[in-house]
Amino acid sequence: MLDVLAAAAACLLAGSLVYCLLSVFAARSYLRASPGDAKYFEPISILKPLAGMDEGLEENLRSFFQQDYPSFEILFAVRSADDPARAVVERLRQEYPHVSSQLIVTGEPPCPNAKVFSLECMARAARYDLLVMSDSDIRVTPAFLRRVAPEFQDARIGVATCPYRAVPGASFWSRLEAIGMNTGFLSGVLVARMIEGMKFAVGPTIVARKRAIESLGGFHGLKDYLAEDFMLGKLAAAAGWGVILSSSIVEHRIGAQSLRRNAAHRLRWWRSTRRSRPVGYAGQVFTNPLPLAACLLALHPSGWTAAALAAASLFRAAAAWSTAGWVLHDPLTARYWYLVAVEDFLSFAFWLAGFFGDTITWRGRKYYLYRDGRFARIA
């Protein structure tokens, strides 16, 4: 029995090493892509759904007010007038009176996905066709809009995903998660882009044409999905719109998290991914060469399995650096490189846990996940 398990682990490890090589080639392919004409300045509406005070919220929002771009507006949405984020927005609007901005109080959402409801309210008020939908924990450089706009000069492009570099808070657990995001998550996106093209969208910052969203039935069709970003890209690609991976990299400020909050966040993400992409979720076993090599060594201790673990370490290092180093220019991974292995084993454990359970906790509320990716609040 142990020999059978060892053989299975060896096959999975071989596939994982191939995946590491694909990650390196995919990163190179992404870096060779052309960003477009730098003189293309289409007016842009930035949509910022807010809910409470994230760590570093004021600086995150300020970075959007400081855009070096000729024509843009910023719309903010909060559920209630007493949301603490409202005071931050009002202070920034006074600080930057030359930037066109608007604050919308939406009221309680009539659908499970409160973010989608906020986006729908803001999109109705937006003056421009090109929309930047960005979470409250995102920080950008002043050149962000100048980089993303030229990618839409082809009218067939409907949706763009912005890769992100995770920046942790002061806690050890957020540091681990940020390293995992910067060395693992983007690799999967890059490999998918290289093999089959972008047929989905992911991440906390997405750029899309309003008319593309409207052609899909508007935000209303996304209101019951937890992974509304993934579904937007999937539906757009199926409808014939171009979906791309942007050259504009943003900072995802994940903030300090306790172990309990971090675990809840990870489980929510993994379970959501399992429901959105069940086949792809199972295939993510190949993204974990180190745990697979360790399992192989434990099942069949020998010289060749020890060598396999050493090879897995080298391949994983190359794959990790291709995204964290070449693409994201991440100083965190360069400084704490020795935590990559720790995060890999932790991430593998949460991936296994993600196969079980159908409930998640999101902003203090509990939800049930359905098989098709929809979700509903549990009273």
C-alpha positions in Angstrom: 0.0 0.0 0.0 2.8 2.4 0.9 4.5 1.6 -2.5 1.2 2.5 -4.3 1.0 5.8 -2.4 4.6 6.6 -3.0 4.1 6.0 -6.8 1.1 8.3 -6.8 3.1 11.0 -4.9 6.0 10.6 -7.4 3.6 11.1 -10.4 2.1 14.2 -8.7 5.5 15.5 -8.0 6.6 15.1 -11.6 3.6 17.1 -12.7 4.4 19.7 -10.1 7.9 20.1 -11.4 6.6 20.6 -14.9 4.2 23.2 -13.6 7.2 25.1 -12.0 8.9 25.2 -15.4 5.7 26.4 -17.0 5.5 29.2 -14.4 9.0 30.5 -15.4 8.1 30.4 -19.1 4.7 32.1 -18.4 6.4 34.9 -16.4 8.7 35.6 -19.3 5.8 35.5 -21.8 3.9 38.1 -19.7 6.9 40.4 -19.4 7.3 40.5 -23.2 3.7 41.7 -23.8 3.3 45.3 -25.1 1.3 47.7 -22.8 0.0 49.8 -25.7 0.2 53.4 -26.8 1.2 55.5 -23.8 -0.6 58.6 -25.3 -4.1 57.0 -25.1 -6.1 58.9 -22.5 -9.7 57.7 -22.4 -11.7 59.2 -19.5 -12.0 56.8 -16.5 -14.4 56.4 -13.7 -12.9 54.8 -10.5 -15.3 52.8 -8.4 -14.4 52.3 -4.7 -16.7 50.1 -2.6 -16.1 50.8 1.1 -17.1 49.1 4.3 -15.4 50.2 7.6 -11.8 51.1 8.3 -9.1 49.0 6.7 -5.6 49.4 7.8 -4.0 52.2 5.9 -7.3 53.2 4.3 -6.6 56.9 4.0 -3.3 56.4 2.2 -4.8 53.8 -0.1 -7.6 56.1 -1.2 -5.2 59.1 -1.4 -3.1 57.2 -4.0 -6.1 57.3 -6.4 -6.6 61.1 -5.9 -3.0 61.6 -6.8 -3.3 60.1 -10.3 -1.3 61.8 -13.1 -4.1 61.5 -15.6 -6.0 64.2 -17.6 -9.6 63.1 -17.1 -10.9 60.8 -14.3 -13.4 60.8 -11.5 -13.7 58.8 -8.3 -16.9 57.4 -6.9 -17.2 55.9 -3.4 -20.0 53.8 -1.9 -20.8 53.0 1.7 -23.8 51.2 3.1 -24.7 53.8 5.8 -24.0 57.4 6.6 -22.3 56.5 9.8 -19.7 54.2 8.2 -16.3 55.4 9.5 -14.9 55.3 6.0 -17.1 58.2 5.1 -15.1 60.7 7.2 -11.9 59.6 5.5 -13.5 60.2 2.1 -14.8 63.6 3.0 -11.4 64.6 4.3 -9.7 63.6 1.1 -12.4 65.3 -1.1 -11.6 68.6 0.7 -7.9 68.0 0.3 -8.2 67.4 -3.4 -11.0 69.7 -4.6 -9.8 69.6 -8.2 -10.5 65.9 -8.5 -14.1 65.1 -9.5 -15.5 62.8 -6.8 -18.8 61.6 -5.3 -19.9 59.7 -2.2 -22.9 57.4 -2.5 -24.8 56.0 0.5 -26.3 52.8 -0.9 -28.3 51.4 2.1 -28.4 47.7 2.9 -27.8 45.5 -0.2 -30.8 43.5 -1.4 -28.5 40.7 -2.6 -25.8 38.5 -1.0 -22.8 40.2 -2.6 -22.8 43.7 -1.1 -19.8 44.7 -3.2 -21.6 44.0 -6.4 -24.6 46.1 -5.2 -22.2 49.0 -4.4 -20.6 48.7 -7.8 -24.0 48.7 -9.5 -24.9 51.9 -7.7 -21.7 53.6 -8.6 -21.8 52.5 -12.2 -25.2 54.1 -12.7 -23.7 57.4 -11.5 -20.4 57.0 -13.4 -19.9 59.4 -16.4 -17.4 57.3 -18.3 -17.4 54.0 -20.1 -14.1 52.8 -18.8 -14.4 51.6 -15.2 -11.7 50.9 -12.7 -13.2 48.7 -9.9 -10.8 48.6 -7.0 -11.1 47.4 -3.4 -10.4 49.7 -0.4 -7.1 47.9 0.4 -5.5 48.7 -2.9 -2.7 51.3 -3.3 -1.4 52.5 -6.6 1.3 54.7 -8.1 0.5 58.1 -9.7 1.1 56.4 -13.2 -1.5 53.7 -12.7 -4.2 55.1 -15.0 -1.6 56.1 -17.6 -0.6 52.4 -17.8 -4.0 50.8 -17.8 -5.9 53.0 -20.2 -3.8 52.2 -23.3 -4.7 48.6 -22.9 -8.3 49.4 -23.9 -7.6 51.3 -27.1 -8.7 48.1 -28.9 -12.5 48.4 -28.6 -12.8 44.6 -28.4 -11.1 44.5 -25.0 -13.8 44.3 -22.3 -12.1 43.3 -19.1 -8.6 43.4 -17.6 -7.3 41.9 -14.4 -4.6 43.9 -12.6 -1.9 41.7 -11.0 -1.2 42.7 -7.4 1.8 42.6 -5.1 0.6 41.8 -1.5 2.0 44.0 1.3 1.4 42.6 4.8 0.7 44.3 8.1 2.7 43.8 11.2 1.6 40.2 12.0 3.5 37.0 11.1 0.4 35.4 9.6 -0.2 38.3 7.2 3.5 38.1 6.2 3.1 34.4 5.4 0.0 35.0 3.3 1.6 37.8 1.4 4.5 35.7 0.5 2.1 33.0 -0.7 0.2 35.5 -2.8 3.4 36.8 -4.4 5.0 33.5 -5.1 2.1 31.2 -5.9 -1.2 32.8 -6.8 0.0 34.9 -9.8 1.9 31.8 -11.2 -1.4 30.1 -11.7 -2.9 33.1 -13.5 0.2 33.4 -15.7 0.2 29.7 -16.7 -3.5 29.8 -17.6 -2.8 33.0 -19.7 0.0 31.3 -21.6 -1.8 28.0 -22.2 -5.4 29.0 -23.0 -5.6 32.8 -22.7 -7.5 34.8 -20.1 -11.0 33.4 -19.8 -11.6 34.8 -16.3 -10.8 37.8 -14.1 -9.5 37.7 -10.6 -8.2 40.0 -8.0 -9.0 43.2 -6.0 -8.6 45.5 -9.0 -10.4 45.0 -12.3 -10.8 47.3 -15.2 -13.9 46.9 -17.5 -16.0 48.7 -20.1 -19.4 49.6 -18.8 -20.9 48.6 -22.1 -19.3 45.2 -21.8 -20.8 44.7 -18.4 -24.2 45.9 -19.7 -24.0 43.5 -22.6 -23.8 40.6 -20.0 -27.0 41.8 -18.2 -25.2 44.3 -15.9 -24.1 43.8 -12.4 -27.4 42.2 -11.6 -26.2 38.9 -13.1 -23.2 38.8 -10.6 -25.1 39.7 -7.4 -25.5 36.1 -6.2 -21.9 35.0 -6.8 -19.1 35.2 -4.1 -16.3 35.3 -6.8 -18.0 38.0 -8.8 -14.6 39.0 -10.3 -14.0 35.5 -11.7 -17.6 35.3 -13.1 -17.3 38.7 -14.8 -14.2 37.6 -16.7 -15.7 34.2 -17.5 -19.0 35.6 -18.8 -17.2 38.4 -20.8 -14.9 35.9 -22.5 -17.8 33.6 -23.3 -19.7 36.5 -24.9 -16.7 37.3 -27.2 -15.1 40.2 -25.3 -11.4 40.3 -24.9 -10.1 39.6 -21.4 -6.5 40.4 -20.6 -4.0 40.4 -17.8 -3.0 44.1 -17.4 0.6 45.3 -17.2 -0.5 47.6 -14.4 0.6 46.1 -11.0 -1.1 47.3 -7.9 -0.3 46.9 -4.2 -2.7 44.8 -2.1 -2.4 46.0 1.5 -3.7 43.0 3.4 -3.1 44.4 6.8 -2.2 42.7 10.1 -4.2 39.6 10.9 -4.5 37.2 13.8 -4.2 33.5 13.1 -8.0 33.1 13.5 -8.8 35.9 11.1 -6.2 34.7 8.6 -7.5 31.2 8.7 -11.1 32.4 8.1 -9.9 34.5 5.2 -7.9 31.6 3.6 -10.8 29.1 4.0 -13.2 31.6 2.4 -10.9 32.0 -0.5 -10.2 28.3 -1.0 -13.9 27.3 -0.7 -14.9 30.0 -3.1 -12.3 28.8 -5.6 -13.5 25.3 -5.3 -17.1 26.3 -6.1 -16.1 28.6 -8.9 -13.5 26.3 -10.6 -13.9 22.7 -9.3 -11.6 21.1 -11.9 -9.0 23.8 -11.6 -9.2 23.6 -7.8 -8.3 19.9 -7.9 -5.5 20.7 -10.4 -3.9 23.0 -7.9 -2.3 20.0 -6.3 0.5 20.5 -8.9 1.3 24.0 -7.5 2.7 22.4 -4.3 6.0 20.6 -5.1 7.5 20.9 -1.6 4.6 19.2 0.3 4.4 16.5 -2.4 8.2 15.8 -2.2 8.0 15.7 1.6 5.1 13.2 1.4 7.1 11.1 -1.1 10.2 11.1 1.2 8.0 10.1 4.2 6.4 7.3 2.3 9.6 5.9 0.8 12.8 7.1 2.5 15.7 6.7 0.2 18.4 8.5 -1.6 16.4 9.2 -4.7 13.4 10.6 -2.8 15.8 12.8 -0.8 17.2 14.0 -4.2 13.6 14.6 -5.4 13.0 16.8 -2.4 16.2 18.8 -3.3 15.1 19.1 -6.9 11.6 20.3 -5.8 13.2 23.0 -3.7 15.2 24.3 -6.7 12.3 24.2 -9.0 10.0 25.9 -6.5 12.6 28.6 -5.9 12.8 29.3 -9.6 9.0 29.4 -10.0 8.7 31.7 -6.9 11.3 34.1 -8.1 9.8 34.3 -11.6 6.7 35.9 -10.2 7.9 37.6 -7.0 11.2 38.8 -8.5 10.8 39.3 -12.2 7.1 40.3 -12.4 6.2 41.8 -9.0 9.6 43.1 -7.9 8.6 42.1 -4.4 11.1 43.1 -1.6 9.2 41.0 1.0 10.0 37.6 -0.7 13.6 38.7 -1.3 14.0 39.4 2.4 12.0 36.5 3.9 12.8 33.9 1.2 13.1 31.2 3.9 9.4 31.5 4.7 8.3 30.3 1.2 8.6 26.7 2.3 6.6 27.4 5.5 3.9 29.1 3.6 3.8 26.3 1.0 3.0 23.7 3.7 0.5 26.0 5.3 -1.2 26.8 2.0 -1.3 23.0 1.2 -3.1 22.3 4.4 -5.7 25.0 3.8 -6.1 23.7 0.2 -6.9 20.3 1.6 -9.3 21.9 4.1 -11.0 23.7 1.3 -12.4 20.4 0.0 -14.6 20.3 3.0 -17.3 22.6 4.2 -19.9 24.8 2.4 -20.0 27.9 4.7 -17.8 31.0 4.9 -17.6 34.1 7.1 -17.3 37.4 5.3 -17.2 40.7 7.2 -18.8 39.2 10.3 -21.6 37.5 8.4 -22.0 33.8 7.7 -22.9 32.5 4.2 -23.7 29.2 2.5 -21.9 28.3 -0.7 -23.8 26.5 -3.5 -22.2 24.2 -6.0 -22.4 26.8 -8.9 -20.5 29.5 -7.0 -23.6 31.3 -5.8 -24.0 32.0 -2.1 -26.7 33.1 0.4 -26.6 34.6 3.9 -27.3 32.4 6.8 -29.6 34.2 9.3 
